[in-house]
Amino acid sequence: MADAPTADQTASSVVRPPGAIVLARHGEPALSRKVRFDARTYGDWWGRYEEGGLLPGQTPPDCLLEIAQRSEVIVSSTRRRSIETAQAVAGGRDFPRDPMFIEAPLPPPPWPSWIKLSPKKWGFFARFWWWFFDHHMGQESRKQAEARAEAAADALIALSQDGRDVLLVAHGFFNVMIGNALQARGLKKTLDQGFQYWCVKRFERA
C-alpha cells in the first residue's frame, strides 16, 4: 500500500488560481506639451516623445509602489519612459522589456499646415483618424495593433499562472486595448484609476 502523501506534498500539488494582472501607465515624460504646431511638426514631436524618458523629480504613487512590491512578475515595454517608470517602482529588481507592449502609433492626420494645435489635441485627432479611418501612414494599422493586444493579453495571462501577480508598465491607449482583450478572455476589471500618468487598471478572474 502506498504511503499517504505528506503535508508538503499535498501543498505543492495544489493548483493556485491565476494571479491578478495590473496595467500601469508610465510617469510623465520630459518632453514639453506646452507648444503648438502643425501636423507635420507633430509627427516629429511624437518621434521624440517615443524616444524620451521621464521628467526628473517625480515620485511614484504609494498605490503603484505597493502593487509592484506584491507582484511576482514585473514587465515593461521597450520604450525608455516605461523602463524608467518600472525601475522607479521595482525596488532594484530586474525585469524583462518587451516590444510587444509599446504604444499604438499616432501618425498625424493629413491636415494643412495652417492648422496648429497642442500635442494633446493632435494626439486626440491622430488617434481618432487611426482608429476610425485606418490612417496609419505605413505604420502599424488598427487591425495589427488589435492582434498585438490579443497576443499581449495571452502573454500576461500565461505569466499570471500559478497565482503570480503581474505588473505591466506600458502605455495609456495600448493598455486600454490589452484590457479589452483581457476582459474578452473572462477577466474582470476590479480597479480603474483612469488615464493619467502612473495610473493603473487591475484585472482578475471573475
Secondary structure, DSSP 8 states (H G I E B T S, - for coil): ------HHHHHHHS------EEEEE---BSS-----B-HHHHHHHHHHHHH--B-TT----HHHHHHHHH-SEEEE-SSHHHHHHHHHHSTT----B-GGGS----------TT--B-HHHHHHHHHHHHHHH---TTS--HHHHHHHHHHHHHHHHHHTGGG--EEEEE-HHHHHHHHHHHHHTTEEEEEE--SSTT-EEEEEE-
